[in-house]
Amino acid sequence: MIEDRIVELVVKQLKFKLPGARAASFDRNLHLIDGLGIDSIDMAAVALRVQDEFGIEVREEDYEQIWSVTQIAHFVRDRLAVRTSKRGEELTSA
């Protein structure tokens, strides 16, 4: 499940700011910036991990949309759907 993978990424990336945090009990709707107090550097690190894990681009302008694990999962699903759709269009027009 995408959300489970994202929780693991977030908990792993923020382990020093979230000592003792566990993926199983992580609040997926928690606002990462307001709720956890992470900064833009932490957010960029999370975004890079998401990019690497799912093979999608996450721009700095996208950070406002990805403020929780749930929102990141929606963002990833949308980006993957667009990529799949574009790939299908390329195949049919070839």
PDB file of N, CA, C and O in Angstrom:
ATOM      1  N   MET A   1       0.840  -1.185   0.000  1.00  0.00           N
ATOM      2  CA  MET A   1       0.000   0.000   0.000  1.00  0.00           C
ATOM      3  C   MET A   1       0.888   1.253   0.000  1.00  0.00           C
ATOM      4  O   MET A   1       1.875   1.326   0.732  1.00  0.00           O
ATOM      5  N   ILE A   2       0.532   2.207  -0.808  1.00  0.00           N
ATOM      6  CA  ILE A   2       1.326   3.423  -0.954  1.00  0.00           C
ATOM      7  C   ILE A   2       1.489   4.146   0.378  1.00  0.00           C
ATOM      8  O   ILE A   2       2.593   4.570   0.721  1.00  0.00           O
ATOM      9  N   GLU A   3       0.400   4.290   1.133  1.00  0.00           N
ATOM     10  CA  GLU A   3       0.489   5.017   2.411  1.00  0.00           C
ATOM     11  C   GLU A   3       1.459   4.345   3.377  1.00  0.00           C
ATOM     12  O   GLU A   3       2.202   5.029   4.081  1.00  0.00           O
ATOM     13  N   ASP A   4       1.460   3.029   3.420  1.00  0.00           N
ATOM     14  CA  ASP A   4       2.380   2.318   4.313  1.00  0.00           C
ATOM     15  C   ASP A   4       3.831   2.612   3.945  1.00  0.00           C
ATOM     16  O   ASP A   4       4.666   2.837   4.822  1.00  0.00           O
ATOM     17  N   ARG A   5       4.128   2.611   2.649  1.00  0.00           N
ATOM     18  CA  ARG A   5       5.489   2.905   2.201  1.00  0.00           C
ATOM     19  C   ARG A   5       5.878   4.337   2.546  1.00  0.00           C
ATOM     20  O   ARG A   5       7.016   4.598   2.935  1.00  0.00           O
ATOM     21  N   ILE A   6       4.933   5.266   2.404  1.00  0.00           N
ATOM     22  CA  ILE A   6       5.209   6.670   2.711  1.00  0.00           C
ATOM     23  C   ILE A   6       5.442   6.857   4.201  1.00  0.00           C
ATOM     24  O   ILE A   6       6.353   7.585   4.595  1.00  0.00           O
ATOM     25  N   VAL A   7       4.633   6.212   5.039  1.00  0.00           N
ATOM     26  CA  VAL A   7       4.846   6.303   6.490  1.00  0.00           C
ATOM     27  C   VAL A   7       6.256   5.836   6.834  1.00  0.00           C
ATOM     28  O   VAL A   7       6.960   6.487   7.607  1.00  0.00           O
ATOM     29  N   GLU A   8       6.660   4.723   6.267  1.00  0.00           N
ATOM     30  CA  GLU A   8       8.001   4.213   6.541  1.00  0.00           C
ATOM     31  C   GLU A   8       9.069   5.207   6.106  1.00  0.00           C
ATOM     32  O   GLU A   8      10.054   5.407   6.815  1.00  0.00           O
ATOM     33  N   LEU A   9       8.884   5.832   4.944  1.00  0.00           N
ATOM     34  CA  LEU A   9       9.836   6.838   4.471  1.00  0.00           C
ATOM     35  C   LEU A   9       9.910   8.027   5.411  1.00  0.00           C
ATOM     36  O   LEU A   9      10.998   8.486   5.760  1.00  0.00           O
ATOM     37  N   VAL A  10       8.749   8.527   5.822  1.00  0.00           N
ATOM     38  CA  VAL A  10       8.699   9.699   6.699  1.00  0.00           C
ATOM     39  C   VAL A  10       9.332   9.393   8.052  1.00  0.00           C
ATOM     40  O   VAL A  10      10.158  10.162   8.544  1.00  0.00           O
ATOM     41  N   VAL A  11       8.946   8.280   8.647  1.00  0.00           N
ATOM     42  CA  VAL A  11       9.487   7.915   9.958  1.00  0.00           C
ATOM     43  C   VAL A  11      11.003   7.723   9.869  1.00  0.00           C
ATOM     44  O   VAL A  11      11.742   8.156  10.753  1.00  0.00           O
ATOM     45  N   LYS A  12      11.453   7.081   8.813  1.00  0.00           N
ATOM     46  CA  LYS A  12      12.895   6.857   8.642  1.00  0.00           C
ATOM     47  C   LYS A  12      13.634   8.177   8.435  1.00  0.00           C
ATOM     48  O   LYS A  12      14.687   8.402   9.032  1.00  0.00           O
ATOM     49  N   GLN A  13      13.083   9.048   7.593  1.00  0.00           N
ATOM     50  CA  GLN A  13      13.731  10.323   7.305  1.00  0.00           C
ATOM     51  C   GLN A  13      13.765  11.237   8.528  1.00  0.00           C
ATOM     52  O   GLN A  13      14.736  11.962   8.740  1.00  0.00           O
ATOM     53  N   LEU A  14      12.711  11.198   9.321  1.00  0.00           N
ATOM     54  CA  LEU A  14      12.597  12.124  10.459  1.00  0.00           C
ATOM     55  C   LEU A  14      12.909  11.466  11.796  1.00  0.00           C
ATOM     56  O   LEU A  14      12.472  11.948  12.841  1.00  0.00           O
ATOM     57  N   LYS A  15      13.659  10.373  11.772  1.00  0.00           N
ATOM     58  CA  LYS A  15      13.898   9.602  12.999  1.00  0.00           C
ATOM     59  C   LYS A  15      14.542  10.424  14.114  1.00  0.00           C
ATOM     60  O   LYS A  15      14.311  10.145  15.290  1.00  0.00           O
ATOM     61  N   PHE A  16      15.336  11.422  13.771  1.00  0.00           N
ATOM     62  CA  PHE A  16      15.970  12.237  14.806  1.00  0.00           C
ATOM     63  C   PHE A  16      15.002  13.259  15.398  1.00  0.00           C
ATOM     64  O   PHE A  16      15.141  13.654  16.555  1.00  0.00           O
ATOM     65  N   LYS A  17      14.027  13.683  14.606  1.00  0.00           N
ATOM     66  CA  LYS A  17      13.017  14.620  15.100  1.00  0.00           C
ATOM     67  C   LYS A  17      11.850  13.896  15.746  1.00  0.00           C
ATOM     68  O   LYS A  17      11.076  14.491  16.496  1.00  0.00           O
ATOM     69  N   LEU A  18      11.728  12.596  15.447  1.00  0.00           N
ATOM     70  CA  LEU A  18      10.626  11.787  15.977  1.00  0.00           C
ATOM     71  C   LEU A  18      11.179  10.584  16.731  1.00  0.00           C
ATOM     72  O   LEU A  18      10.888   9.444  16.368  1.00  0.00           O
ATOM     73  N   PRO A  19      11.957  10.814  17.753  1.00  0.00           N
ATOM     74  CA  PRO A  19      12.525   9.646  18.451  1.00  0.00           C
ATOM     75  C   PRO A  19      11.417   8.739  18.978  1.00  0.00           C
ATOM     76  O   PRO A  19      10.463   9.200  19.605  1.00  0.00           O
ATOM     77  N   GLY A  20      11.559   7.474  18.717  1.00  0.00           N
ATOM     78  CA  GLY A  20      10.578   6.507  19.191  1.00  0.00           C
ATOM     79  C   GLY A  20       9.358   6.361  18.304  1.00  0.00           C
ATOM     80  O   GLY A  20       8.483   5.547  18.598  1.00  0.00           O
ATOM     81  N   ALA A  21       9.276   7.128  17.224  1.00  0.00           N
ATOM     82  CA  ALA A  21       8.109   7.020  16.328  1.00  0.00           C
ATOM     83  C   ALA A  21       8.111   5.668  15.636  1.00  0.00           C
ATOM     84  O   ALA A  21       9.160   5.155  15.246  1.00  0.00           O
ATOM     85  N   ARG A  22       6.945   5.109  15.491  1.00  0.00           N
ATOM     86  CA  ARG A  22       6.776   3.812  14.834  1.00  0.00           C
ATOM     87  C   ARG A  22       5.777   3.970  13.692  1.00  0.00           C
ATOM     88  O   ARG A  22       4.775   4.674  13.817  1.00  0.00           O
ATOM     89  N   ALA A  23       6.063   3.314  12.600  1.00  0.00           N
ATOM     90  CA  ALA A  23       5.190   3.394  11.429  1.00  0.00           C
ATOM     91  C   ALA A  23       3.776   2.920  11.752  1.00  0.00           C
ATOM     92  O   ALA A  23       2.801   3.484  11.253  1.00  0.00           O
ATOM     93  N   ALA A  24       3.662   1.890  12.580  1.00  0.00           N
ATOM     94  CA  ALA A  24       2.349   1.307  12.882  1.00  0.00           C
ATOM     95  C   ALA A  24       1.429   2.279  13.606  1.00  0.00           C
ATOM     96  O   ALA A  24       0.208   2.195  13.469  1.00  0.00           O
ATOM     97  N   SER A  25       1.999   3.198  14.375  1.00  0.00           N
ATOM     98  CA  SER A  25       1.160   4.108  15.163  1.00  0.00           C
ATOM     99  C   SER A  25       1.225   5.554  14.673  1.00  0.00           C
ATOM    100  O   SER A  25       0.725   6.454  15.348  1.00  0.00           O
ATOM    101  N   PHE A  26       1.825   5.786  13.528  1.00  0.00           N
ATOM    102  CA  PHE A  26       1.985   7.140  13.013  1.00  0.00           C
ATOM    103  C   PHE A  26       0.656   7.676  12.496  1.00  0.00           C
ATOM    104  O   PHE A  26      -0.033   6.997  11.735  1.00  0.00           O
ATOM    105  N   ASP A  27       0.294   8.888  12.905  1.00  0.00           N
ATOM    106  CA  ASP A  27      -0.952   9.529  12.458  1.00  0.00           C
ATOM    107  C   ASP A  27      -0.779   9.998  11.019  1.00  0.00           C
ATOM    108  O   ASP A  27      -0.030  10.938  10.754  1.00  0.00           O
ATOM    109  N   ARG A  28      -1.462   9.354  10.105  1.00  0.00           N
ATOM    110  CA  ARG A  28      -1.304   9.629   8.679  1.00  0.00           C
ATOM    111  C   ARG A  28      -1.887  10.973   8.255  1.00  0.00           C
ATOM    112  O   ARG A  28      -1.601  11.456   7.160  1.00  0.00           O
ATOM    113  N   ASN A  29      -2.700  11.576   9.114  1.00  0.00           N
ATOM    114  CA  ASN A  29      -3.286  12.878   8.797  1.00  0.00           C
ATOM    115  C   ASN A  29      -2.593  14.027   9.515  1.00  0.00           C
ATOM    116  O   ASN A  29      -2.999  15.180   9.373  1.00  0.00           O
ATOM    117  N   LEU A  30      -1.568  13.729  10.271  1.00  0.00           N
ATOM    118  CA  LEU A  30      -0.827  14.746  11.012  1.00  0.00           C
ATOM    119  C   LEU A  30      -0.130  15.694  10.039  1.00  0.00           C
ATOM    120  O   LEU A  30       0.546  15.254   9.109  1.00  0.00           O
ATOM    121  N   HIS A  31      -0.298  16.978  10.259  1.00  0.00           N
ATOM    122  CA  HIS A  31       0.362  17.988   9.424  1.00  0.00           C
ATOM    123  C   HIS A  31       1.850  17.936   9.731  1.00  0.00           C
ATOM    124  O   HIS A  31       2.267  18.211  10.856  1.00  0.00           O
ATOM    125  N   LEU A  32       2.645  17.586   8.738  1.00  0.00           N
ATOM    126  CA  LEU A  32       4.067  17.380   8.961  1.00  0.00           C
ATOM    127  C   LEU A  32       4.785  18.652   9.416  1.00  0.00           C
ATOM    128  O   LEU A  32       5.688  18.589  10.251  1.00  0.00           O
ATOM    129  N   ILE A  33       4.391  19.798   8.874  1.00  0.00           N
ATOM    130  CA  ILE A  33       5.064  21.045   9.233  1.00  0.00           C
ATOM    131  C   ILE A  33       4.493  21.618  10.523  1.00  0.00           C
ATOM    132  O   ILE A  33       5.240  21.883  11.465  1.00  0.00           O
ATOM    133  N   ASP A  34       3.179  21.812  10.576  1.00  0.00           N
ATOM    134  CA  ASP A  34       2.567  22.399  11.769  1.00  0.00           C
ATOM    135  C   ASP A  34       2.528  21.431  12.942  1.00  0.00           C
ATOM    136  O   ASP A  34       2.749  21.828  14.086  1.00  0.00           O
ATOM    137  N   GLY A  35       2.248  20.163  12.662  1.00  0.00           N
ATOM    138  CA  GLY A  35       2.119  19.174  13.724  1.00  0.00           C
ATOM    139  C   GLY A  35       3.437  18.661  14.263  1.00  0.00           C
ATOM    140  O   GLY A  35       3.561  18.382  15.456  1.00  0.00           O
ATOM    141  N   LEU A  36       4.427  18.536  13.383  1.00  0.00           N
ATOM    142  CA  LEU A  36       5.728  18.006  13.799  1.00  0.00           C
ATOM    143  C   LEU A  36       6.796  19.076  13.895  1.00  0.00           C
ATOM    144  O   LEU A  36       7.829  18.886  14.536  1.00  0.00           O
ATOM    145  N   GLY A  37       6.536  20.205  13.249  1.00  0.00           N
ATOM    146  CA  GLY A  37       7.505  21.288  13.293  1.00  0.00           C
ATOM    147  C   GLY A  37       8.717  21.051  12.405  1.00  0.00           C
ATOM    148  O   GLY A  37       9.793  21.588  12.666  1.00  0.00           O
ATOM    149  N   ILE A  38       8.545  20.236  11.339  1.00  0.00           N
ATOM    150  CA  ILE A  38       9.687  20.044  10.450  1.00  0.00           C
ATOM    151  C   ILE A  38       9.884  21.300   9.607  1.00  0.00           C
ATOM    152  O   ILE A  38       8.951  22.076   9.400  1.00  0.00           O
ATOM    153  N   ASP A  39      11.095  21.487   9.130  1.00  0.00           N
ATOM    154  CA  ASP A  39      11.396  22.672   8.335  1.00  0.00           C
ATOM    155  C   ASP A  39      11.467  22.327   6.850  1.00  0.00           C
ATOM    156  O   ASP A  39      11.226  21.187   6.451  1.00  0.00           O
ATOM    157  N   SER A  40      11.798  23.314   6.051  1.00  0.00           N
ATOM    158  CA  SER A  40      11.827  23.118   4.604  1.00  0.00           C
ATOM    159  C   SER A  40      12.901  22.122   4.175  1.00  0.00           C
ATOM    160  O   SER A  40      12.739  21.434   3.167  1.00  0.00           O
ATOM    161  N   ILE A  41      13.969  22.041   4.912  1.00  0.00           N
ATOM    162  CA  ILE A  41      15.025  21.071   4.591  1.00  0.00           C
ATOM    163  C   ILE A  41      14.509  19.650   4.812  1.00  0.00           C
ATOM    164  O   ILE A  41      14.737  18.763   3.990  1.00  0.00           O
ATOM    165  N   ASP A  42      13.812  19.444   5.930  1.00  0.00           N
ATOM    166  CA  ASP A  42      13.213  18.126   6.185  1.00  0.00           C
ATOM    167  C   ASP A  42      12.179  17.783   5.120  1.00  0.00           C
ATOM    168  O   ASP A  42      12.108  16.645   4.656  1.00  0.00           O
ATOM    169  N   MET A  43      11.379  18.771   4.738  1.00  0.00           N
ATOM    170  CA  MET A  43      10.350  18.540   3.732  1.00  0.00           C
ATOM    171  C   MET A  43      10.986  18.175   2.396  1.00  0.00           C
ATOM    172  O   MET A  43      10.491  17.299   1.688  1.00  0.00           O
ATOM    173  N   ALA A  44      12.082  18.844   2.052  1.00  0.00           N
ATOM    174  CA  ALA A  44      12.794  18.528   0.813  1.00  0.00           C
ATOM    175  C   ALA A  44      13.360  17.110   0.866  1.00  0.00           C
ATOM    176  O   ALA A  44      13.346  16.396  -0.137  1.00  0.00           O
ATOM    177  N   ALA A  45      13.849  16.710   2.015  1.00  0.00           N
ATOM    178  CA  ALA A  45      14.393  15.350   2.169  1.00  0.00           C
ATOM    179  C   ALA A  45      13.290  14.306   2.013  1.00  0.00           C
ATOM    180  O   ALA A  45      13.497  13.274   1.375  1.00  0.00           O
ATOM    181  N   VAL A  46      12.122  14.571   2.592  1.00  0.00           N
ATOM    182  CA  VAL A  46      10.977  13.663   2.432  1.00  0.00           C
ATOM    183  C   VAL A  46      10.586  13.601   0.954  1.00  0.00           C
ATOM    184  O   VAL A  46      10.344  12.523   0.412  1.00  0.00           O
ATOM    185  N   ALA A  47      10.526  14.763   0.313  1.00  0.00           N
ATOM    186  CA  ALA A  47      10.156  14.806  -1.105  1.00  0.00           C
ATOM    187  C   ALA A  47      11.148  14.012  -1.959  1.00  0.00           C
ATOM    188  O   ALA A  47      10.740  13.306  -2.881  1.00  0.00           O
ATOM    189  N   LEU A  48      12.432  14.122  -1.662  1.00  0.00           N
ATOM    190  CA  LEU A  48      13.437  13.363  -2.407  1.00  0.00           C
ATOM    191  C   LEU A  48      13.260  11.858  -2.223  1.00  0.00           C
ATOM    192  O   LEU A  48      13.400  11.088  -3.173  1.00  0.00           O
ATOM    193  N   ARG A  49      12.956  11.451  -1.007  1.00  0.00           N
ATOM    194  CA  ARG A  49      12.710  10.023  -0.760  1.00  0.00           C
ATOM    195  C   ARG A  49      11.482   9.541  -1.527  1.00  0.00           C
ATOM    196  O   ARG A  49      11.481   8.442  -2.081  1.00  0.00           O
ATOM    197  N   VAL A  50      10.440  10.367  -1.557  1.00  0.00           N
ATOM    198  CA  VAL A  50       9.225  10.012  -2.303  1.00  0.00           C
ATOM    199  C   VAL A  50       9.547   9.903  -3.792  1.00  0.00           C
ATOM    200  O   VAL A  50       9.105   8.969  -4.460  1.00  0.00           O
ATOM    201  N   GLN A  51      10.317  10.862  -4.308  1.00  0.00           N
ATOM    202  CA  GLN A  51      10.725  10.814  -5.719  1.00  0.00           C
ATOM    203  C   GLN A  51      11.466   9.526  -6.036  1.00  0.00           C
ATOM    204  O   GLN A  51      11.162   8.844  -7.015  1.00  0.00           O
ATOM    205  N   ASP A  52      12.433   9.205  -5.204  1.00  0.00           N
ATOM    206  CA  ASP A  52      13.239   7.998  -5.430  1.00  0.00           C
ATOM    207  C   ASP A  52      12.398   6.729  -5.342  1.00  0.00           C
ATOM    208  O   ASP A  52      12.547   5.817  -6.155  1.00  0.00           O
ATOM    209  N   GLU A  53      11.527   6.679  -4.362  1.00  0.00           N
ATOM    210  CA  GLU A  53      10.719   5.480  -4.126  1.00  0.00           C
ATOM    211  C   GLU A  53       9.710   5.227  -5.243  1.00  0.00           C
ATOM    212  O   GLU A  53       9.507   4.086  -5.657  1.00  0.00           O
ATOM    213  N   PHE A  54       9.077   6.298  -5.728  1.00  0.00           N
ATOM    214  CA  PHE A  54       7.971   6.130  -6.665  1.00  0.00           C
ATOM    215  C   PHE A  54       8.298   6.569  -8.093  1.00  0.00           C
ATOM    216  O   PHE A  54       7.478   6.399  -8.995  1.00  0.00           O
ATOM    217  N   GLY A  55       9.486   7.130  -8.303  1.00  0.00           N
ATOM    218  CA  GLY A  55       9.885   7.535  -9.648  1.00  0.00           C
ATOM    219  C   GLY A  55       9.065   8.680 -10.208  1.00  0.00           C
ATOM    220  O   GLY A  55       8.782   8.721 -11.405  1.00  0.00           O
ATOM    221  N   ILE A  56       8.681   9.615  -9.341  1.00  0.00           N
ATOM    222  CA  ILE A  56       7.906  10.779  -9.775  1.00  0.00           C
ATOM    223  C   ILE A  56       8.661  12.042  -9.396  1.00  0.00           C
ATOM    224  O   ILE A  56       9.570  12.011  -8.567  1.00  0.00           O
ATOM    225  N   GLU A  57       8.279  13.144 -10.006  1.00  0.00           N
ATOM    226  CA  GLU A  57       8.895  14.422  -9.672  1.00  0.00           C
ATOM    227  C   GLU A  57       8.053  15.138  -8.620  1.00  0.00           C
ATOM    228  O   GLU A  57       6.830  15.218  -8.730  1.00  0.00           O
ATOM    229  N   VAL A  58       8.729  15.652  -7.607  1.00  0.00           N
ATOM    230  CA  VAL A  58       8.070  16.469  -6.590  1.00  0.00           C
ATOM    231  C   VAL A  58       8.814  17.800  -6.570  1.00  0.00           C
ATOM    232  O   VAL A  58       9.978  17.872  -6.177  1.00  0.00           O
ATOM    233  N   ARG A  59       8.124  18.842  -6.999  1.00  0.00           N
ATOM    234  CA  ARG A  59       8.731  20.180  -7.036  1.00  0.00           C
ATOM    235  C   ARG A  59       8.452  20.910  -5.729  1.00  0.00           C
ATOM    236  O   ARG A  59       7.547  20.544  -4.980  1.00  0.00           O
ATOM    237  N   GLU A  60       9.223  21.924  -5.472  1.00  0.00           N
ATOM    238  CA  GLU A  60       9.038  22.709  -4.252  1.00  0.00           C
ATOM    239  C   GLU A  60       7.628  23.309  -4.194  1.00  0.00           C
ATOM    240  O   GLU A  60       7.051  23.448  -3.116  1.00  0.00           O
ATOM    241  N   GLU A  61       7.088  23.658  -5.351  1.00  0.00           N
ATOM    242  CA  GLU A  61       5.723  24.214  -5.402  1.00  0.00           C
ATOM    243  C   GLU A  61       4.673  23.198  -4.944  1.00  0.00           C
ATOM    244  O   GLU A  61       3.567  23.575  -4.556  1.00  0.00           O
ATOM    245  N   ASP A  62       5.021  21.923  -4.990  1.00  0.00           N
ATOM    246  CA  ASP A  62       4.094  20.860  -4.605  1.00  0.00           C
ATOM    247  C   ASP A  62       4.012  20.666  -3.090  1.00  0.00           C
ATOM    248  O   ASP A  62       3.093  20.008  -2.603  1.00  0.00           O
ATOM    249  N   TYR A  63       4.950  21.223  -2.352  1.00  0.00           N
ATOM    250  CA  TYR A  63       5.018  20.988  -0.909  1.00  0.00           C
ATOM    251  C   TYR A  63       3.726  21.378  -0.193  1.00  0.00           C
ATOM    252  O   TYR A  63       3.356  20.751   0.800  1.00  0.00           O
ATOM    253  N   GLU A  64       3.037  22.410  -0.688  1.00  0.00           N
ATOM    254  CA  GLU A  64       1.785  22.831  -0.055  1.00  0.00           C
ATOM    255  C   GLU A  64       0.709  21.751  -0.150  1.00  0.00           C
ATOM    256  O   GLU A  64      -0.193  21.697   0.686  1.00  0.00           O
ATOM    257  N   GLN A  65       0.801  20.904  -1.150  1.00  0.00           N
ATOM    258  CA  GLN A  65      -0.179  19.836  -1.351  1.00  0.00           C
ATOM    259  C   GLN A  65       0.153  18.582  -0.546  1.00  0.00           C
ATOM    260  O   GLN A  65      -0.710  17.727  -0.351  1.00  0.00           O
ATOM    261  N   ILE A  66       1.369  18.468  -0.086  1.00  0.00           N
ATOM    262  CA  ILE A  66       1.811  17.219   0.538  1.00  0.00           C
ATOM    263  C   ILE A  66       2.165  17.444   2.007  1.00  0.00           C
ATOM    264  O   ILE A  66       3.296  17.199   2.425  1.00  0.00           O
ATOM    265  N   TRP A  67       1.220  17.899   2.761  1.00  0.00           N
ATOM    266  CA  TRP A  67       1.451  18.253   4.157  1.00  0.00           C
ATOM    267  C   TRP A  67       1.210  17.115   5.143  1.00  0.00           C
ATOM    268  O   TRP A  67       1.481  17.272   6.333  1.00  0.00           O
ATOM    269  N   SER A  68       0.710  15.979   4.678  1.00  0.00           N
ATOM    270  CA  SER A  68       0.506  14.812   5.543  1.00  0.00           C
ATOM    271  C   SER A  68       0.781  13.545   4.732  1.00  0.00           C
ATOM    272  O   SER A  68       0.878  13.598   3.506  1.00  0.00           O
ATOM    273  N   VAL A  69       0.903  12.437   5.404  1.00  0.00           N
ATOM    274  CA  VAL A  69       1.113  11.163   4.708  1.00  0.00           C
ATOM    275  C   VAL A  69      -0.049  10.888   3.763  1.00  0.00           C
ATOM    276  O   VAL A  69       0.159  10.448   2.632  1.00  0.00           O
ATOM    277  N   THR A  70      -1.260  11.142   4.216  1.00  0.00           N
ATOM    278  CA  THR A  70      -2.433  10.920   3.376  1.00  0.00           C
ATOM    279  C   THR A  70      -2.370  11.784   2.119  1.00  0.00           C
ATOM    280  O   THR A  70      -2.662  11.310   1.021  1.00  0.00           O
ATOM    281  N   GLN A  71      -1.990  13.042   2.279  1.00  0.00           N
ATOM    282  CA  GLN A  71      -1.889  13.948   1.129  1.00  0.00           C
ATOM    283  C   GLN A  71      -0.755  13.534   0.191  1.00  0.00           C
ATOM    284  O   GLN A  71      -0.893  13.627  -1.029  1.00  0.00           O
ATOM    285  N   ILE A  72       0.354  13.082   0.752  1.00  0.00           N
ATOM    286  CA  ILE A  72       1.457  12.597  -0.081  1.00  0.00           C
ATOM    287  C   ILE A  72       0.984  11.401  -0.899  1.00  0.00           C
ATOM    288  O   ILE A  72       1.301  11.295  -2.083  1.00  0.00           O
ATOM    289  N   ALA A  73       0.228  10.501  -0.273  1.00  0.00           N
ATOM    290  CA  ALA A  73      -0.280   9.318  -0.981  1.00  0.00           C
ATOM    291  C   ALA A  73      -1.196   9.726  -2.137  1.00  0.00           C
ATOM    292  O   ALA A  73      -1.104   9.159  -3.226  1.00  0.00           O
ATOM    293  N   HIS A  74      -2.075  10.700  -1.912  1.00  0.00           N
ATOM    294  CA  HIS A  74      -2.946  11.193  -2.991  1.00  0.00           C
ATOM    295  C   HIS A  74      -2.098  11.785  -4.121  1.00  0.00           C
ATOM    296  O   HIS A  74      -2.353  11.534  -5.298  1.00  0.00           O
ATOM    297  N   PHE A  75      -1.102  12.561  -3.750  1.00  0.00           N
ATOM    298  CA  PHE A  75      -0.217  13.188  -4.723  1.00  0.00           C
ATOM    299  C   PHE A  75       0.495  12.120  -5.565  1.00  0.00           C
ATOM    300  O   PHE A  75       0.554  12.219  -6.791  1.00  0.00           O
ATOM    301  N   VAL A  76       1.029  11.108  -4.896  1.00  0.00           N
ATOM    302  CA  VAL A  76       1.741  10.024  -5.591  1.00  0.00           C
ATOM    303  C   VAL A  76       0.793   9.298  -6.538  1.00  0.00           C
ATOM    304  O   VAL A  76       1.137   9.051  -7.694  1.00  0.00           O
ATOM    305  N   ARG A  77      -0.392   8.958  -6.056  1.00  0.00           N
ATOM    306  CA  ARG A  77      -1.359   8.256  -6.916  1.00  0.00           C
ATOM    307  C   ARG A  77      -1.700   9.081  -8.155  1.00  0.00           C
ATOM    308  O   ARG A  77      -1.768   8.554  -9.266  1.00  0.00           O
ATOM    309  N   ASP A  78      -1.913  10.387  -7.949  1.00  0.00           N
ATOM    310  CA  ASP A  78      -2.224  11.268  -9.080  1.00  0.00           C
ATOM    311  C   ASP A  78      -1.085  11.296 -10.085  1.00  0.00           C
ATOM    312  O   ASP A  78      -1.314  11.194 -11.290  1.00  0.00           O
ATOM    313  N   ARG A  79       0.138  11.435  -9.596  1.00  0.00           N
ATOM    314  CA  ARG A  79       1.303  11.498 -10.488  1.00  0.00           C
ATOM    315  C   ARG A  79       1.505  10.173 -11.224  1.00  0.00           C
ATOM    316  O   ARG A  79       1.834  10.164 -12.410  1.00  0.00           O
ATOM    317  N   LEU A  80       1.311   9.070 -10.528  1.00  0.00           N
ATOM    318  CA  LEU A  80       1.452   7.765 -11.172  1.00  0.00           C
ATOM    319  C   LEU A  80       0.366   7.557 -12.229  1.00  0.00           C
ATOM    320  O   LEU A  80       0.623   6.975 -13.282  1.00  0.00           O
ATOM    321  N   ALA A  81      -0.847   8.034 -11.944  1.00  0.00           N
ATOM    322  CA  ALA A  81      -1.945   7.908 -12.909  1.00  0.00           C
ATOM    323  C   ALA A  81      -1.657   8.733 -14.152  1.00  0.00           C
ATOM    324  O   ALA A  81      -1.910   8.280 -15.268  1.00  0.00           O
ATOM    325  N   VAL A  82      -1.130   9.942 -13.972  1.00  0.00           N
ATOM    326  CA  VAL A  82      -0.796  10.794 -15.110  1.00  0.00           C
ATOM    327  C   VAL A  82       0.301  10.135 -15.938  1.00  0.00           C
ATOM    328  O   VAL A  82       0.228  10.116 -17.167  1.00  0.00           O
ATOM    329  N   ARG A  83       1.302   9.604 -15.277  1.00  0.00           N
ATOM    330  CA  ARG A  83       2.400   8.949 -15.991  1.00  0.00           C
ATOM    331  C   ARG A  83       1.883   7.740 -16.778  1.00  0.00           C
ATOM    332  O   ARG A  83       2.273   7.538 -17.928  1.00  0.00           O
ATOM    333  N   THR A  84       1.015   6.943 -16.168  1.00  0.00           N
ATOM    334  CA  THR A  84       0.445   5.780 -16.840  1.00  0.00           C
ATOM    335  C   THR A  84      -0.410   6.209 -18.022  1.00  0.00           C
ATOM    336  O   THR A  84      -0.371   5.588 -19.084  1.00  0.00           O
ATOM    337  N   SER A  85      -1.181   7.270 -17.834  1.00  0.00           N
ATOM    338  CA  SER A  85      -2.035   7.787 -18.901  1.00  0.00           C
ATOM    339  C   SER A  85      -1.193   8.276 -20.076  1.00  0.00           C
ATOM    340  O   SER A  85      -1.519   7.987 -21.227  1.00  0.00           O
ATOM    341  N   LYS A  86      -0.127   9.004 -19.808  1.00  0.00           N
ATOM    342  CA  LYS A  86       0.750   9.501 -20.867  1.00  0.00           C
ATOM    343  C   LYS A  86       1.416   8.349 -21.606  1.00  0.00           C
ATOM    344  O   LYS A  86       1.566   8.381 -22.827  1.00  0.00           O
ATOM    345  N   ARG A  87       1.810   7.340 -20.851  1.00  0.00           N
ATOM    346  CA  ARG A  87       2.442   6.174 -21.465  1.00  0.00           C
ATOM    347  C   ARG A  87       1.453   5.472 -22.399  1.00  0.00           C
ATOM    348  O   ARG A  87       1.830   5.031 -23.484  1.00  0.00           O
ATOM    349  N   GLY A  88       0.203   5.369 -21.982  1.00  0.00           N
ATOM    350  CA  GLY A  88      -0.828   4.750 -22.814  1.00  0.00           C
ATOM    351  C   GLY A  88      -1.081   5.551 -24.081  1.00  0.00           C
ATOM    352  O   GLY A  88      -1.267   4.978 -25.154  1.00  0.00           O
ATOM    353  N   GLU A  89      -1.089   6.879 -23.961  1.00  0.00           N
ATOM    354  CA  GLU A  89      -1.282   7.745 -25.129  1.00  0.00           C
ATOM    355  C   GLU A  89      -0.140   7.580 -26.114  1.00  0.00           C
ATOM    356  O   GLU A  89      -0.362   7.555 -27.325  1.00  0.00           O
ATOM    357  N   GLU A  90       1.087   7.467 -25.604  1.00  0.00           N
ATOM    358  CA  GLU A  90       2.241   7.295 -26.470  1.00  0.00           C
ATOM    359  C   GLU A  90       2.141   5.969 -27.238  1.00  0.00           C
ATOM    360  O   GLU A  90       2.496   5.909 -28.415  1.00  0.00           O
ATOM    361  N   LEU A  91       1.670   4.934 -26.591  1.00  0.00           N
ATOM    362  CA  LEU A  91       1.560   3.635 -27.232  1.00  0.00           C
ATOM    363  C   LEU A  91       0.499   3.628 -28.324  1.00  0.00           C
ATOM    364  O   LEU A  91       0.686   3.011 -29.373  1.00  0.00           O
ATOM    365  N   THR A  92      -0.621   4.318 -28.078  1.00  0.00           N
ATOM    366  CA  THR A  92      -1.700   4.322 -29.065  1.00  0.00           C
ATOM    367  C   THR A  92      -1.402   5.233 -30.243  1.00  0.00           C
ATOM    368  O   THR A  92      -1.931   5.025 -31.336  1.00  0.00           O
ATOM    369  N   SER A  93      -0.560   6.244 -30.036  1.00  0.00           N
ATOM    370  CA  SER A  93      -0.261   7.157 -31.148  1.00  0.00           C
ATOM    371  C   SER A  93       0.969   6.694 -31.945  1.00  0.00           C
ATOM    372  O   SER A  93       1.303   7.299 -32.963  1.00  0.00           O
ATOM    373  N   ALA A  94       1.631   5.650 -31.502  1.00  0.00           N
ATOM    374  CA  ALA A  94       2.828   5.169 -32.222  1.00  0.00           C
ATOM    375  C   ALA A  94       2.478   4.323 -33.418  1.00  0.00           C
ATOM    376  O   ALA A  94       3.371   3.848 -34.120  1.00  0.00           O
TER     377      ALA A  94
END
